[in-house]
Amino acid sequence: MKVKICGISNEIDALTAVKLGADAIGFVMGGKVLPVEVEPYAQAVRETIKKFPEGVDSFLVTHLLNAEDILALANYIQSTGIQISEDIDIEEVKKVRNNTTRKIIKTVVTTDEKAVEKLKLYEPYCDFFLLDSRDSGYTGGTGKENNWKMCRELIKLTSKPVFIAGGLNPENVKSAIEETTPYGVDVSTGISCYSESYLKKDRKDANKIEKFIKISKEY
């Protein structure tokens, strides 16, 4: 089971997650993000990614809508992958695909009535899908638990490897995996901790990360 730790806002949490066995790290940058999330400075993210060992992927997780903007940011931080969170125009997705060899994850919201249609639309241009939840107009990072039954059905409809996300945490990841049998799991708020001492920046709890990865890796 592949594990992606997302919503990372600093080098300490990124390298801690890598040390604990994460397969991929996601940095949310560009576009609409939740107020509690902190958009990392591109230069800092780039320097952090340089310290990743070979085999650990780094993803630009972005809500940007324009292919040129997405590619420019990914090229700058030198991530190994791009996660397109918004349902951008298919022509923009094609441009991203045709202009990079980076791994591409396309997010699909399970509660979207056109979820099946979008799987087929984006399938030729991405390497992975990520099935996530949406809350109050925000996709991903909401902490709202996903519909695992719907995830299971959508996973059956695509030939691409699928990550599940949406309200995952160390307590429910086991049951979510068993119900959906995904390629990988993705977590952000479920391993977060907040404190005034962090100036309200999103920090990750190392103990929660370790527990989440340990449970996930049993599959």
KOLLUM-22857 format. One record per residue (C-alpha): chain; residue in one letter; z, y, x. Coordinates in nm, 3 decimals. Example, Ala and Ser with C-alpha at 12.3 -4.5 7.8 and 13.67 -1.06 7.14 Angstrom:
+--------+--------+---------+---------+---------+
! chaine ! residu !      pz !      py !      px !
+--------+--------+---------+---------+---------+
!      A !      A !   0.780 !  -0.450 !   1.230 !
!      A !      S !   0.714 !  -0.106 !   1.367 !
+--------+--------+---------+---------+---------+
This chain:
+--------+--------+---------+---------+---------+
! chaine ! residu !      pz !      py !      px !
+--------+--------+---------+---------+---------+
!      A !      M !   0.000 !   0.000 !   0.000 !
!      A !      K !  -0.105 !   0.336 !   0.140 !
!      A !      V !   0.144 !   0.622 !   0.111 !
!      A !      K !   0.047 !   0.989 !   0.102 !
!      A !      I !   0.322 !   1.250 !   0.126 !
!      A !      C !   0.200 !   1.573 !  -0.030 !
!      A !      G !   0.315 !   1.932 !  -0.068 !
!      A !      I !   0.425 !   1.954 !   0.294 !
!      A !      S !   0.500 !   2.313 !   0.394 !
!      A !      N !   0.625 !   2.284 !   0.752 !
!      A !      E !   0.590 !   2.090 !   1.076 !
!      A !      I !   0.936 !   1.931 !   1.065 !
!      A !      D !   0.877 !   1.761 !   0.731 !
!      A !      A !   0.524 !   1.660 !   0.828 !
!      A !      L !   0.626 !   1.489 !   1.151 !
!      A !      T !   0.930 !   1.331 !   0.986 !
!      A !      A !   0.707 !   1.174 !   0.720 !
!      A !      V !   0.467 !   1.049 !   0.986 !
!      A !      K !   0.752 !   0.899 !   1.187 !
!      A !      L !   0.881 !   0.723 !   0.877 !
!      A !      G !   0.547 !   0.556 !   0.819 !
!      A !      A !   0.336 !   0.782 !   0.597 !
!      A !      D !  -0.035 !   0.705 !   0.610 !
!      A !      A !  -0.143 !   1.054 !   0.509 !
!      A !      I !   0.000 !   1.404 !   0.475 !
!      A !      G !  -0.121 !   1.659 !   0.224 !
!      A !      F !  -0.106 !   2.035 !   0.273 !
!      A !      V !  -0.155 !   2.242 !  -0.043 !
!      A !      M !  -0.360 !   2.546 !   0.050 !
!      A !      G !  -0.588 !   2.786 !  -0.131 !
!      A !      G !  -0.620 !   2.864 !  -0.500 !
!      A !      K !  -0.373 !   2.821 !  -0.782 !
!      A !      V !  -0.047 !   2.654 !  -0.681 !
!      A !      L !   0.290 !   2.618 !  -0.846 !
!      A !      P !   0.532 !   2.907 !  -0.785 !
!      A !      V !   0.778 !   2.670 !  -0.613 !
!      A !      E !   0.513 !   2.560 !  -0.366 !
!      A !      V !   0.457 !   2.748 !  -0.045 !
!      A !      E !   0.105 !   2.788 !   0.082 !
!      A !      P !   0.126 !   2.713 !   0.454 !
!      A !      Y !  -0.038 !   2.942 !   0.701 !
!      A !      A !  -0.363 !   2.786 !   0.813 !
!      A !      Q !  -0.286 !   2.835 !   1.182 !
!      A !      A !   0.051 !   2.660 !   1.152 !
!      A !      V !  -0.104 !   2.369 !   0.964 !
!      A !      R !  -0.374 !   2.335 !   1.227 !
!      A !      E !  -0.116 !   2.315 !   1.504 !
!      A !      T !   0.086 !   2.059 !   1.308 !
!      A !      I !  -0.215 !   1.835 !   1.248 !
!      A !      K !  -0.286 !   1.831 !   1.622 !
!      A !      K !   0.042 !   1.643 !   1.667 !
!      A !      F !  -0.045 !   1.360 !   1.429 !
!      A !      P !  -0.104 !   1.021 !   1.594 !
!      A !      E !  -0.439 !   0.850 !   1.553 !
!      A !      G !  -0.465 !   0.670 !   1.222 !
!      A !      V !  -0.260 !   0.919 !   1.019 !
!      A !      D !  -0.476 !   1.124 !   0.786 !
!      A !      S !  -0.427 !   1.492 !   0.709 !
!      A !      F !  -0.559 !   1.628 !   0.381 !
!      A !      L !  -0.639 !   1.980 !   0.278 !
!      A !      V !  -0.521 !   1.969 !  -0.086 !
!      A !      T !  -0.693 !   2.261 !  -0.249 !
!      A !      H !  -0.753 !   2.427 !  -0.583 !
!      A !      L !  -1.041 !   2.630 !  -0.443 !
!      A !      L !  -1.360 !   2.619 !  -0.650 !
!      A !      N !  -1.627 !   2.704 !  -0.396 !
!      A !      A !  -1.768 !   2.448 !  -0.152 !
!      A !      E !  -1.812 !   2.698 !   0.130 !
!      A !      D !  -1.450 !   2.812 !   0.102 !
!      A !      I !  -1.324 !   2.454 !   0.093 !
!      A !      L !  -1.529 !   2.350 !   0.394 !
!      A !      A !  -1.436 !   2.662 !   0.593 !
!      A !      L !  -1.064 !   2.598 !   0.542 !
!      A !      A !  -1.092 !   2.226 !   0.623 !
!      A !      N !  -1.295 !   2.305 !   0.933 !
!      A !      Y !  -1.037 !   2.559 !   1.045 !
!      A !      I !  -0.730 !   2.339 !   1.009 !
!      A !      Q !  -0.926 !   2.036 !   1.130 !
!      A !      S !  -0.793 !   1.802 !   0.863 !
!      A !      T !  -0.934 !   1.451 !   0.846 !
!      A !      G !  -0.972 !   1.479 !   0.470 !
!      A !      I !  -1.014 !   1.705 !   0.169 !
!      A !      Q !  -0.853 !   1.660 !  -0.170 !
!      A !      I !  -1.036 !   1.850 !  -0.444 !
!      A !      S !  -0.778 !   1.910 !  -0.715 !
!      A !      E !  -0.978 !   2.111 !  -0.966 !
!      A !      D !  -1.272 !   1.992 !  -1.175 !
!      A !      I !  -1.519 !   2.207 !  -0.988 !
!      A !      D !  -1.889 !   2.207 !  -1.063 !
!      A !      I !  -2.054 !   1.884 !  -0.954 !
!      A !      E !  -2.302 !   2.079 !  -0.740 !
!      A !      E !  -2.010 !   2.220 !  -0.542 !
!      A !      V !  -1.873 !   1.869 !  -0.490 !
!      A !      K !  -2.216 !   1.757 !  -0.369 !
!      A !      K !  -2.220 !   2.046 !  -0.120 !
!      A !      V !  -1.883 !   1.941 !   0.015 !
!      A !      R !  -1.998 !   1.580 !   0.047 !
!      A !      N !  -2.328 !   1.670 !   0.213 !
!      A !      N !  -2.165 !   1.898 !   0.468 !
!      A !      T !  -1.872 !   1.696 !   0.596 !
!      A !      T !  -1.786 !   1.348 !   0.718 !
!      A !      R !  -1.423 !   1.400 !   0.617 !
!      A !      K !  -1.263 !   1.167 !   0.366 !
!      A !      I !  -1.277 !   1.314 !   0.017 !
!      A !      I !  -1.021 !   1.253 !  -0.257 !
!      A !      K !  -1.108 !   1.376 !  -0.606 !
!      A !      T !  -0.821 !   1.432 !  -0.846 !
!      A !      V !  -0.866 !   1.322 !  -1.207 !
!      A !      V !  -0.607 !   1.403 !  -1.474 !
!      A !      T !  -0.531 !   1.093 !  -1.678 !
!      A !      T !  -0.462 !   1.283 !  -2.001 !
!      A !      D !  -0.802 !   1.453 !  -1.988 !
!      A !      E !  -1.012 !   1.326 !  -2.277 !
!      A !      K !  -1.307 !   1.325 !  -2.040 !
!      A !      A !  -1.128 !   1.132 !  -1.763 !
!      A !      V !  -1.364 !   0.834 !  -1.780 !
!      A !      E !  -1.666 !   1.062 !  -1.778 !
!      A !      K !  -1.532 !   1.248 !  -1.476 !
!      A !      L !  -1.468 !   0.926 !  -1.285 !
!      A !      K !  -1.837 !   0.839 !  -1.316 !
!      A !      L !  -1.949 !   1.194 !  -1.246 !
!      A !      Y !  -1.758 !   1.234 !  -0.920 !
!      A !      E !  -1.765 !   0.872 !  -0.803 !
!      A !      P !  -2.080 !   0.898 !  -0.586 !
!      A !      Y !  -1.939 !   1.192 !  -0.391 !
!      A !      C !  -1.582 !   1.094 !  -0.309 !
!      A !      D !  -1.414 !   0.821 !  -0.106 !
!      A !      F !  -1.100 !   0.797 !  -0.320 !
!      A !      F !  -0.968 !   0.906 !  -0.657 !
!      A !      L !  -0.619 !   1.036 !  -0.724 !
!      A !      L !  -0.493 !   1.000 !  -1.080 !
!      A !      D !  -0.244 !   1.275 !  -1.152 !
!      A !      S !  -0.063 !   1.452 !  -1.435 !
!      A !      R !  -0.104 !   1.807 !  -1.560 !
!      A !      D !   0.162 !   2.039 !  -1.697 !
!      A !      S !   0.122 !   2.393 !  -1.830 !
!      A !      G !  -0.224 !   2.416 !  -1.678 !
!      A !      Y !  -0.118 !   2.300 !  -1.333 !
!      A !      T !  -0.265 !   1.986 !  -1.182 !
!      A !      G !  -0.047 !   1.797 !  -0.937 !
!      A !      G !   0.294 !   1.882 !  -0.796 !
!      A !      T !   0.440 !   1.926 !  -1.143 !
!      A !      G !   0.693 !   1.643 !  -1.129 !
!      A !      K !   0.573 !   1.529 !  -1.473 !
!      A !      E !   0.552 !   1.150 !  -1.492 !
!      A !      N !   0.203 !   1.014 !  -1.535 !
!      A !      N !   0.078 !   0.774 !  -1.800 !
!      A !      W !   0.078 !   0.452 !  -1.599 !
!      A !      K !  -0.092 !   0.252 !  -1.872 !
!      A !      M !  -0.381 !   0.498 !  -1.866 !
!      A !      C !  -0.386 !   0.483 !  -1.486 !
!      A !      R !  -0.421 !   0.106 !  -1.499 !
!      A !      E !  -0.720 !   0.130 !  -1.732 !
!      A !      L !  -0.892 !   0.400 !  -1.525 !
!      A !      I !  -0.843 !   0.205 !  -1.202 !
!      A !      K !  -1.040 !  -0.081 !  -1.357 !
!      A !      L !  -1.332 !   0.151 !  -1.428 !
!      A !      T !  -1.407 !   0.266 !  -1.075 !
!      A !      S !  -1.515 !   0.090 !  -0.758 !
!      A !      K !  -1.341 !   0.352 !  -0.545 !
!      A !      P !  -0.986 !   0.306 !  -0.408 !
!      A !      V !  -0.734 !   0.490 !  -0.626 !
!      A !      F !  -0.409 !   0.668 !  -0.547 !
!      A !      I !  -0.162 !   0.723 !  -0.829 !
!      A !      A !   0.056 !   1.033 !  -0.854 !
!      A !      G !   0.253 !   1.227 !  -1.109 !
!      A !      G !   0.630 !   1.220 !  -1.121 !
!      A !      L !   0.666 !   0.941 !  -0.868 !
!      A !      N !   0.997 !   0.906 !  -0.685 !
!      A !      P !   1.194 !   0.633 !  -0.505 !
!      A !      E !   1.340 !   0.516 !  -0.836 !
!      A !      N !   1.017 !   0.460 !  -1.030 !
!      A !      V !   0.751 !   0.389 !  -0.768 !
!      A !      K !   0.811 !   0.013 !  -0.778 !
!      A !      S !   0.746 !  -0.016 !  -1.151 !
!      A !      A !   0.450 !   0.223 !  -1.132 !
!      A !      I !   0.286 !   0.015 !  -0.859 !
!      A !      E !   0.345 !  -0.310 !  -1.046 !
!      A !      E !   0.198 !  -0.167 !  -1.365 !
!      A !      T !  -0.112 !  -0.010 !  -1.210 !
!      A !      T !  -0.185 !  -0.204 !  -0.885 !
!      A !      P !  -0.331 !   0.099 !  -0.705 !
!      A !      Y !  -0.470 !   0.135 !  -0.354 !
!      A !      G !  -0.207 !   0.396 !  -0.272 !
!      A !      V !   0.072 !   0.621 !  -0.398 !
!      A !      D !   0.113 !   0.996 !  -0.362 !
!      A !      V !   0.440 !   1.185 !  -0.389 !
!      A !      S !   0.551 !   1.548 !  -0.361 !
!      A !      T !   0.826 !   1.677 !  -0.589 !
!      A !      G !   0.988 !   1.332 !  -0.610 !
!      A !      I !   1.099 !   1.356 !  -0.247 !
!      A !      S !   1.169 !   1.729 !  -0.241 !
!      A !      C !   1.494 !   1.917 !  -0.196 !
!      A !      Y !   1.553 !   2.285 !  -0.264 !
!      A !      S !   1.807 !   2.519 !  -0.114 !
!      A !      E !   1.871 !   2.891 !  -0.090 !
!      A !      S !   1.893 !   2.840 !   0.285 !
!      A !      Y !   1.523 !   2.749 !   0.282 !
!      A !      L !   1.441 !   3.080 !   0.113 !
!      A !      K !   1.324 !   2.874 !  -0.185 !
!      A !      K !   1.058 !   2.701 !   0.022 !
!      A !      D !   0.985 !   2.342 !  -0.069 !
!      A !      R !   1.149 !   2.108 !   0.180 !
!      A !      K !   1.141 !   1.730 !   0.185 !
!      A !      D !   1.439 !   1.495 !   0.193 !
!      A !      A !   1.402 !   1.250 !   0.483 !
!      A !      N !   1.616 !   0.987 !   0.310 !
!      A !      K !   1.403 !   1.003 !  -0.003 !
!      A !      I !   1.084 !   0.980 !   0.206 !
!      A !      E !   1.215 !   0.676 !   0.391 !
!      A !      K !   1.318 !   0.501 !   0.070 !
!      A !      F !   0.990 !   0.583 !  -0.104 !
!      A !      I !   0.781 !   0.450 !   0.185 !
!      A !      K !   0.992 !   0.137 !   0.230 !
!      A !      I !   0.960 !   0.040 !  -0.135 !
!      A !      S !   0.587 !   0.118 !  -0.147 !
!      A !      K !   0.511 !  -0.076 !   0.169 !
!      A !      E !   0.647 !  -0.393 !   0.010 !
!      A !      Y !   0.318 !  -0.413 !  -0.178 !
+--------+--------+---------+---------+---------+
